[in-house]
Structure formats: C-alpha cells, structure tokens
C-alpha cells in the first residue's frame, strides 16, 4: 500500500531534507507528493529555470526508498507572470479583479495562461516523466477551492458565447430554449449574451444561468485536458490524478475524472464548525470519490493535525488520526497521503498542522501515523483493489444540484442536504452504497435512489425505466420530472417523463418553511407516531396505479399519500412526496430495502456511533468496525471471526474501546 505525506522541501533548509526523509521512512512512508505549489521555485523569472533542487529531493527520496507524486504547479502562477498578464485575474460577479495574495487566482479561459501552463508542465514532464522514482502525476490542485470556478471576465464572456454557439447552432434555438421572450431578454446575436453577473436583483434567466454553470465546469475540464495530453505524451507510463473535494459541486467531477487514471481527494474531517465531527461526512465523500471512476482511490491529503488558516479547528485527539485513516481505507482508499509532513513556519497555512509540529520534533501524531502505517502495510494486501460489493446506488447529479442552487424552491433547502438524508440512512443501517453518476451502469444493483431528479434527460429516464422493468427497485422523490434539460419547466403533468414509471400524477404542491413540517403516518387515518413528519415540501398526489405506503396526517391534504409504491415490469418504483424526518426515513427505507432484498452487513450488531463498512475481493470480505464514540461500545458477533489487527479469533460480546477499530476477515457467503 502507498502510504505517505505531502512534503514541501522548498519551505525548509536543505540541511533538514535528509533528516526528514529518514524520519519518513522510519514511519513507514513510501510515497510523498511534492512541487504542486512551487512554480516560482522552478521558474523564478521569465524563462529562467532551476530544476536542481527538485532533482536533488527526488534523488534523496529515492535513496530512502520513497517514491514521489509530482504536482503540476499551475494553481500558483508567480507574481511576475501575473504582473505581465493583469487580465489573467479572475473577476467576481461585480467585475472586480480577484487580485494577488492567495492562490487559484487565474482564469481558466485565458488563452495565454493555457499556453504558459502547457509550457511549465511540458518542461516538467520532459525532465521527470520517465524517471523511475516518479509514481504518478497530480494535475494542478483542488480545482475550485475558495470559490474559483466561476469567473465573470471578458475572456469568459467570449468563451461562453462560443460555447453556446457550439451547443445551440443558431440564436433562435437558444432564445426558444431559454424563453428569452420573458422580460424582453431576446438576443439577436451571440455577442449580446451576458454572463449571469451582478444585476438589479439576483435572479437571471434560469436557462442562461444553468448553461453558464455547465460552461464554467467545462472550462476546467478543457484546462485540465491540456495538461493531461502533455503528460500522456511525455510520461506515458505514469498515471494521472487530480485531488477532488468531495461535496464540492461547482465542477462536474465525473467529467474531470474521465480524463484521469484514478481519482483522489482531500479529507479533513475536523474542518467543521460543529461541536464534533460527523463521521458521516468523510464516509459519504469517500464513497463519492470511489464513484468518480467506480474503482479504488487515493486520499491525497489526509488530515494529520488541526486544520487552520486564521482560525484553528479541532485537534485530532489520540486515536482519531488512525480512525479517520481506517475509515478511508474501509471505503475504498488504496493510498493514504497525510497533509502535511511538518507544520509550516510562515504563509497563509502556518496554522494548518502536520504530522510534525512547528519545531520539527516527532511527537504523538507522528507515532500514531507510524503505528497505523505498520498495521496497514501488514494487512492491506488482502483488500487492495476491492470495492464494497454494494447493492445500492445513489445517483449524484451535478445538473440537478446546480438547478437547485439557482432556484432552491423551498427556503434554506439545498440539494446536498437532501441527498445526505439517504446517505445517512444507509450509513446508520450499515448498508454499503455506491454514489455514482446518472449515466452509470445500474444492472448490478438491487436498489437505485435518484434524489431530486428534476431535469429530465431522456437517456437517464430511459435507463431508470429499463432498470425497473428488468426487476430493479427505483426511489424517486418530490420535484422529479419537473424540468427539461434546458431548465425550462416541463409542460407535461408532474412527474413528467416518470408518470408511467411511478403510476401517479402530482395534482398540486407546496413549499414548507424551514422549521415547518407535516405529520405523516404509515397507517391511513391514524395519528402519526412521534417524529414521523415530512419537511421542505409536500406533493398532493393522484394515484394512477400506484399504492400508498404513507399518508399525510394533517393540513388540508390529510389522508392523501405521502409515499407510494408502484409495480413496473418485474421491478418496483417508489415515490416520496416530501422529505422524511429521520424516523420516517428509517421506517420507509427499511420497507423499501426489504422489498428490494437489500440487507445490512450481517453478523455484527453495534450501537449508534459505531460504523460498519466492507470491502470484498471476490473470495473474502473484510468488515471494518470503527467506534466514533468517545466511550467504549459493545459489539455482538453472531459467529467467530478472524480479527486481523490483533491476529486473534473473536466471538460473542466484544467491548470496543473509544476510537477503537476492528477488521474482520471471512469468506463471502
């Protein structure tokens, strides 16, 4: 297993490098990521290159048995480059330049910057692309971090106009798709089209706004492709990745990942404002990263200390670093790279803590990483390359997330908040679930959940019909089928294209305020159990073959269906007409999973706060049990199982210590 750290030799005296390499090797480190922010070190002045320091550190690492991931340095264009190209700065929606002082301040559609990026990447690739000690390339760094996808400069306006012309062909087709007759927004020429920037009220034409979001994402993909093409030409045997950011949604990560050999992401569980980190969040984002290519991934930045810029977030307590690492592995990570090796003494991230503190003296975090690395090197060969064997797929749609960002429809509502209500159910029920693209193959799954399937792409609708007809179980919910792909409202009765699949129509609907809810019961006419309610929205349904499985219990639509089931072909389609509260979600999804034949991971009973995840290699499965509680928790094993970390057989009642971890091996079936 590749196990490593992010290292910044340009931050430290050369006299320290050998000591760092020796300490890394002692901790089990066999890979480092370097150079992703070092453009000004490589090219300190225009056309003046210095590769000596990079040659030296790569050689030193090699001498210690440590391979390197090279990052292309294009996230941090040097000051001299920006001064020569002042139109390179991104502009916000008010037209203000987002000036020098941080990172990621460039515009993806600046033709000159694409050429300059290509030049530095080509020089790196020609020098190091066939070096034996380079194990992989990382393109740029965290596309979109700090709100750096959507630019409103003149370069982007021109590029957007060209993108639209390529998509629609003629201006009349665009006007029809967007409905520009509304408010006299009709365009007579491509050059008239604006960006959805600052205006008298924050509401642009929804069709224009969605196309702009698609364009901005495509601009990143085009920019990445320039670098990928160079790396494949000059370094054909080295795999290429980019470090994604999980929930981050301004760029279509599926499209970017299609250009790469493997996906990676940056995992900071303690980067939150809540009292305690919610382990659901990294779990979901691991699953999202697995789903980008439906294969194991890297964690390219794994939290090793307190994150912090101007403020310092929670320090990982003893045992947390190990627990978060095992959680990543449990969800499909085949490589772990901690950020960072040593806490920096200067710059914007001097409070972003690494394995070593500011003084560079190994301490608690270093020793914990050393222990974790030794365990994983001993065990991980059993499951490397394996997935979870999930029988559930949740479809993540960037198009639908962007559409809801533009028009949330209900106060305070967000696509991802709704999406996570399903994720939380499967997580707490210990049911593995893949998070995949809307166009992913569905045939291997028993159950497919499509949250907020608002935009009706014909191919996507056809795939769900085909899947259900063949025997699959589909879950759709409120707002499904309400719009066309151009973000116009669907003229057909809601749920539009899904009406026959679901066996119902939406007769009326309404939005609920943030703190509002309507009681829901699983028995028509009865008082709703405590905690059973619908939030955010209510659809009032007229059934056309479907049967109700839950009913509203108050308001003028009491006794009408709140959730339905409909047989379609050899399968079943469910519809949730409101967002269930946690208790109601559990009751409904328990019934849906039972009907679909979806079962939790068997053989282990665990209390709340204990996560159970799985990886399968074809013959055996590996069950990871993680205690996220701050106190010991009682497990119950239904049969004797080999516990790999301690190398013992366990059975019956097991007391799992706080931050405790078990990894069980057993034959499949």
N, C-alpha and C positions, 0 to 999 in steps of 0.2 A: 504494500500500500504506500502511496505517496503521502508523505507527512511532513509539513514544513512551515515556513514563516515567510512573511513579506519583509524584505530587507532593503535598507536604503544606505548603501555604502558611501554615497555622496554626502551623507549627513555626518560622517564620522572620520576621524583621522585614520590614515592607512595603517598606522601602528596598531590600531584596535582590530583590524579586519581578521587577522589570524586567530586572535583570541575568540572573536565571535564565532568563526567557523568551527573552532574546536568545541565550544560550548554547545553549538547547534548539534554537532554530530553526537556529542555525549547525550543529548536529549532525544536522540533518535530521528533527528531531522535529516531527510534525504532529498529535499527539494526546496528552493527558495524562488520567490518572484522578485524580480528586480527591474529597474530602469523605467518604469511607466510614467514617472514624472520628471525625467532627467534630460529633457531636450536642451536646456541651456547649458548643461554639462557636456553634452555631446557636440553641440554647435554653439559655442559661447558668443560668436559673432557671425554675421552672414558669410557662409561659405568657408568658415574656419572650423575644422572638425578635430575632436580629441576623443579617440577611442581607447587610449592607453589604460585609463582607469577601469573601463569595462572589460577590456582584455584581462587585466590583472585580477579582477574579482572573480571572473568566470573561471580562470585558471586556478585560483586559490580554492574556490568551492570544489572544483573537480578533484583537486588533490586531497580534499577531505571526504570525497565520496558523495558530494551533494550536487544534484543537477539543478538547472535553472530554467524558470519560465521567464522569457523576455517580454516585457510590455512595450508596445509602441508608445512613444511619449506625447502623442498628439492631444492629450487632454490639457496640456500645459504649454501652449505656444509662448516662447520667450518674449520679454519686453521689447527687444529690438525688432522682432517680427511684427508685433502689434503696432509699434510706432511707425513702421514703414507702410502698414496697411490699416489705417484708422477705420476704414469701412468694414473691417473684419469683425468688430464687436457686435454681439447680439444686441437687438433693440427690444425693449419691452412694448406692451400694447399701447403705450402713450408716446412711443417714438424715441424714448430716452436710451442712449447708449449704456449698456451694462459694462462698465469700464473695468480697467485692470485692477487686480488686487486679490482675486481668489483663483479659481480655475474654471475650465469649461466655458470660457468667455467668447468662444468663436462661433461663427455662423456656418452651419453645415452646407449652405448653398453658395458660399463664396468660392468662385472658381479658382482664384489664386490660392486660397488655403488648401483646396483639394490637391493642387499641384505641389505645394510646399509639403503637405503631409505625405504625399506619394514619394517625394524626394527623400525625406528623412527615413521613411520606412524602407525604401529600396536600398538605401545605403546600409541600414542595419541588417537587412535580410541578406545582402550580398556578403557582408562580413561574417555574420554568425549563423546564417541559415542552414549550413551543413555541418555546424560544429557538433561534435559528439556529445558534448555536455549540455546542450540545449534540448529540453524535453518537450517544450510547447511554446506557442506564442499567445499572448493576450493582446487583442486589439483595443487601443485606447483604454478608457477606464470609466465605468459606471455612466454609460450614456444617459443623459437626462438628470443626473444628480444636481440638486439645487435648482430645479426648475429650468433646465437648459435644453429643452427640445423645441419649444415653440418660439420662433423669432419673428419679428414684425418689421424687418428692414426691407429696403428696396430690392436687395438680392432675392429675398424670399418672396416678395410680391411678384417679381418677374418669373421666378421659378414656379410659383403657384399657378400663375396664368398659363404657363406652358404645360404644366401637369394637367390642368383642367381641359385644355385644348386637346391633349392626347387622349383624355378619358372620354370626352363628350363629342368630339369631332366638329360640331358646329354650335354656334352660340344659341340658336333657337332650342336645341335639345337641352342645353344647360338651363335656360330660362324655364322651360317646361318642368324639368326635374325639380328645380328649387322653388317653383311657384313665385317667380320674381314679380309677377303682376301685383302681388300683395305689397302695399305701401309704395308703389311705383319704383320698385327696385330693378326694373328691366334693364339688362345690359345689351348694348348694341355692338360691342367689340370686346375682345378678350382683355385689352389693355385697360378697360374701365373697371375691371373686377378688383375689389378691395380685399384686404385681409380682415378677419374679424377682430379688429383692434378697438381702441377706445372710441366710444360714441356717446350720444346723449343718454343712453340707457343700456345697461349691459345685456343686450338681447339682439343678436344678429339673426339673420335667416338661418334656421336650423340645418338646411341642406348645405349652405356655404360653410357653416361652422364645422359640421362633421367632415366635409371634404377637406377642409383645412387641417383638421387633426390627422386625417389619413395621410395627407401630403407631408405634414411635418414628420410623421413616423417614417414614411417612405424616404424622406431626405436623409435620415440617419442610416437607413438600410443602404442607400446608394453610397453614402460616405464610407460606411464600413466595407462595402464590396470593393471599393478602390484599394483598400489596404489588403483585403483577403486575396485579391487577384495577384498582387505583388508577392505576398508571402507564399502562395501556392507555386508561383513560377520560380522563385529564388530559393525556397525552402520546402521542397515538395514532400519531404518525409516527416515534417514536424506538424502535429495537429494544432488547430487554431481554436481559440475560445474568446469569449468576452464575459466580463463579470457583471451579471444582471443584478436586479434589486427586488426580486420577489413581487410584492404588491404593486410596485411602481407601474403606472399604466399609461404614461404619455407616449410610449413607443410600443409597437406590436412586437413583443419579444419572440413570438413564433416565427415571424418573418426574418428577424435578425438571426435567430438560431439556425434557420435553414441554410445559412451561408457558412456555418461553423461546423467543426468536427465534434465538439462536445460543449455543453453548457456549464457555466459556473455562476455562482452568486456570492454576495457578501452578507454575512449573517451576524447581526448584532442584537441578540435577544434582550439585552438590558438597555437598548436605546429606546426608552419609553418614558412617559410622564406619569404612569400609574404607580401605585404603591409597590406592586410586584409584577414582574414579567409574566405574561400569559404564555405558557408553553405552546398553546395552540398556534400562535403566530409564526414562530420558526417552523413548526411542523407543516403548516399549510404552505409556506414559501419553499420549503424543501420539495414538497410534492409538486408545486408549480414548476420548479426548476427541472425536476425529473421529467415532467410532461412536455417541456420545450422540445425535446428530441426523443422522448419516451425511452430513455436509457439513463444509466448512472451518470452522475455529475460530480463536479468539484465544488467545494466551498473554498473560494479563492481568498476570502477574508473571513476568518472565524474569530469572533470576539475572544480576546485574551485578557483584557482588563477593562477598566471603566472607560466607556466612550466619553468624549467631551470636546467641545470647542470653547465657547465662552462659559459654558456650564458643564459640570461633571455629572454624568449619570451614574447609576448604581454600580458599585464594585461587585464583580462575581465573588460570592462567598466561597469558602473552601468546599470543594467538590462540584461547584457549578460549572467550571470550565470543562471538567471531564464529562459531566452530564450533558451539557449542550453539544459536546463533540460526539458522544454516543448517539444522541438524538439525530444528528445529521447523518451519521452512518446508518442508523436504523431506517431512515427514509430514502436511502439510495446514494449517499455520498461515497465515492471511491477514492477521494483525496481530500485532505484537510490542510489548509494553509492558514496559520494564525496571523492576524494583524494586531500588532506589528511585532517585530523582534524586540526592539528596545524603544522605550518612550522617548520621543524627540525633545531636545532641549530648546527648540525655537520653532517659530512658524505658527500657523493657524491651528495645528493639531498637537501642540505641546501638552495638552491635557487629554489626548487620546492614548490611553495607556496600553503598553505592550506586555509581552511576557517578562521582559526585564524592566525595572523602574528606571527613572532618570539617571541614577548613578551607575547603571550597567551591572550591578551585582545580582547574581541569581538569587531568587527567593521563592516564596510559596508558589507563585503562578508557574514559574519555570519547573519546579519539582513536580507539580501536578501534570503539566504537559509532558514531562519526561515519563511519568508513570503511565499516562494514557497512551502515549506513543508505543511504549513497550508492550502494553496489552494488545493494542490493535495490530502491531506487526506480528504478534504471535497468533492472532485469531483471524484476521481479516481475509486471508487467502481462501477461507471457506465460502465467503459470500460475494467476493468481488465480481462485478458484472451482473449481479442478480437484481431483479425487481421485487415488488411486493406480491405479485400474483393477484392483484386487486380484481374484484368482480364488479366494482362500481367505478363509473367515470362521471366526473363533474366537468361540464363544458365551460371553459372560461372564454368569453368573447370580448375582445378589446372594442370592437364596433359597438356592442351594446353598452359597455362601460362608458365610452365616450358619449354615446347618445344620452345616457342618463346624467352625465356630467353637465351636458348642455341644458337639459330640461329634467331636473330631478322629479318633477311632478308632485312629489309629496315633501313637505317641509323637512329639511335635515336628512332626507333619505339619500343613500349612496349605494351604487351597485355592489361595491365590495363588501359593505356591511351586510347586505342581504346575502351575498354569496357565502359569506362566512357562517351564516346560520346553518347551512347544510354541512359545511366543513366541521363545525363544532359537533353536530350530531354524530357524524361518522367517527370523529376523533374520540369522543367520550364513550362511544359504543365499541371502540376497538375494532372498527371495520376499515380495512385498508381501502383507500380511494385514490384513483389516479385523477389528476387535474390536467385536462388535455384541450387541444384546440377544437373548435367546432367542426373542422373537417377531418378530424382524426378517425381512423377505423374503429368501429363500435362493436364488431361481431364477437369479440372475446368477453364482453361484459354482460352481466345479468341485469344491471340497472344503470340507466343513464339519466343524470339530472341536468337540466338546462335552465339555470336561473335567469329570469328577466330576458327571455328570448324575444325581444321587442322587434328588431329588424328581421324581416323575413327574406333571407337569401334562399332562392329556390332550391339550390343544391343541398343546403342544410336541412330544409323542411323535408325534402325527398329522402334524405338519409334517415331522419327520425321515423318517417312512415315505414320505410323499408325495414328498419331495425325492429320496430314494434310488430310489424306483420310477420317477421321471422321468429317471433317469440320473446323479444326483449321487453323490458319494462321501462317506460319513459315517465319522468316527472317534469311537468311544465308548471308555470305559475303566473300570477297576475301580471298583466301587460304583455303577455305573449302574443305575437302576431299583430301588433297594433300599427306597425310601420313598414314601409317599403325600404329597400336598401339605400335609397336616396334621402331618407329621413323625412319623407312625406308621410302623412297619415294614410293608413290602409283604408280604401273605400269599402272593402268587404266588411261584413259584420265581424266584430271581435269574437273569437281569436283568429280571424282571417284564415290564413292557409292551414291552421291547425284545427279548424272546426270539426272536420270529419274524424281526425285522429282522436280528439277529446270527447266528441259526442255531446257538444254543448255550444251555446252562444252566450255572450255577455249582454244582458238586457239593459244594464245600467252600471255605473260605478261611481266611487267617490274616494277622495283623499282624506286621511285622518291626520290630525295634528300630532306633533312629536310625542307627547305624553298620553295620547288618546289610544283607546283600544275598544274592541267589541267582543263580548263574551262569545265563546264557541263551545259547543257540546258535541260529543260523539254519539249521543242518543237524542233523536229529534224530540223536541218538546220538553226535555228535562233541563233542570238547572245546570249550568256549566260548572264543572269542577273548578276548584280554586286554581288559578294560574293558567287556565285554558282560555286563550283570547287571541284575536287577530289584531295586528298593528299595521300602521303605514297606509293601508289601502283596503277597500272592500269592493269586490265584484259581485254584482247581483246576477245570478245565473239562471238561464232557462235550459233545462236538460233535453237533449235530443238523442237519447240512447245511453247516456252515462247514468250512473247511480251515485247518490250522495253518500259520503262516508263521514261527513261532519257538517254541522248546521250552525248558523249564527243563532245566538240566544237572546239578543236584544236589538233595539232600534227598529226602524220601520221595516227592515228586511229580515227580522227574526223569523226562524223556521225555514229560511231558504238555504241552499247548500253553500258551505264554506270550503269544502273539498270534495272531489269527485273521483270516481274510478270508471274507466270505460274499456271494454274488451275490444281490441282491434287486431284482426288476423289471429295469429297464435299468441299475441302478446297483450300488453295492458298499458294504458296511458292514464296517468293521474294528473289532476289539476288542483293547485292550491290557490284559492281566490283571495287570499290575504296572507300576510306574513305571520306565521305562527309564533307565539311566545315559546320559550324553551320547553316548557312542559308539554304544550300542544304539539310542538315539532317532534318531540320524542315519541309521543303516542302515535302520531300519524306515520312517521317514518318507520317505527317498529312494525306497523301493519304493512307498509309498502315493502319493506325489506323481507318480511316473512313471505309475502306473496311472490316475491321475485326469487326466493331461495337464497338470499344473501345472509350470511351468518357472520357474527363476530369471530375473532381469533379464539379458537377453542382451547380448553384445558387449563385456563388460568382465570381465577376470579380475583379482582383487585378493587380497592375503594377509589373514590373520587380523588383526583390529583395524581394518580398513577397511570402513566401512558404505556400502552402495549402496541408495538409495531412489529412488522415482519419483513423478512427478505427470503426469497425462495430461489434455489439454484437448479431446480429440476428434479433432484432426488431428495434433498433435505430442505427443511425450513429452519430459519433462525429467528427466534422470538426475543425481541428486546423489551425489557421491562424497566421503566425509568420512574423513580419516585421523585416527583416535582414538589412534594410536600416538605415542610420544614420539620416534620416529625416522622418517626418510623411508621410504616404502613404494613398491614397484614395481607399477605398473599395466600391463596389456596390453590395448590396444584392438584389437578384431578388424576394425575398419573406421574410416576417417576420420570424425571427428565435430566439430561446431562446439562449442567451449568458450566459454561466454558471458561469464564474468567477465573473462578476458583478451582476449576477442574474437578468438580465433585458431582455426585448424583443428589438431586433434591426431590422431595416429595412432601405432600400434605401441607401443613401450615408453615409459612415462611415469614419471618419478620424482616422486612426490607428497610434498612436504615434510611434516614433523611439523605437526599441526594443519591440514594443507592441505585445500583444498576445490576441487572441480571441479564445474561444472554444464554438462552436455552437452545439446544440443538435436538431436532427429532426428525424422523423420516416423514415425508409427506404422505398423508393418508393413514 
